[in-house]
Amino acid sequence: MSTSPIGMGEQGEAERQMFENELQRVLNASTKAGVILRVIGSLAFQMHCPKYGYLQAAMGRAYTDIDFAGYRNQAKEIRVLMAGLGYEEEREVFIVSEGNRAIFNRPKNGLHIDVFYDKLDFCHEISWLGRLEVDNPTIPLAEMVLEKMQIVKINEKDVIDTIMLLLEHPLGDSDQGTINIGRIAMLCAKDWGLWRTTTMNLDKVKRLAQTYPQLTDEQKTLIKKQVDSALQRIEAEPKPMQWRMRARVGDRVKWYKEVDDVH
């Protein structure tokens, strides 16, 4: 478990409200402009967890920035949109990332916005081509889980967000109100590395959930049940020969990208 303090710490209600209000301002403007932006990161989990969202503040999970998923073919429209909202782009980020990421800063309030185009590409690639229309205003629940589970050196903030989501939403085989575990299982069956990291982290979430005094015994039991069901479904998904051959090699060969290799 990483000891990184990023995204953790005391955060007053006024500061949290500032992030939430700014997020809504951007979403309203993007809808009006016909630009597809879907929320990812801590604010997405807050939006999707009306019942259990209180756990973020209770467990010391702080907002640090506003993150969006978008389509690269709308990068120009997004740039115009953000400029109209008072943001300045760090143009070199878009160039160095080969068009996969953009960062916009707003000097007026010190906030910055990350936009990830077509995919999240950290330890593993999580594509959202054709998936951003499935849910609104966030990315689909399956991708929200994978956004966190693909991080090899997972942070406490990511564990907390995942706990909230697993408490709030049942597992299912559709994207409507349930975590589409069928999609997660399918993607893990295509990529042994993603399977390795995802199952490792789900197990970690299950174990760490039992240590939080902010969670009731009933909530801890539900997390365990949700994770066990998810792992069972992922294991049951048929694996192709290529996956099985990679599985034989196992951890002897590195199965993920270092985050520093990506940025």
Summary of the structure (lengths in Angstrom):
residues: 263
radius of gyration: 18.3
end to end distance: 21.7
largest distance: 54.6
contacts: 800
relative contact order: 0.12
helix: 52%
strand: 14%
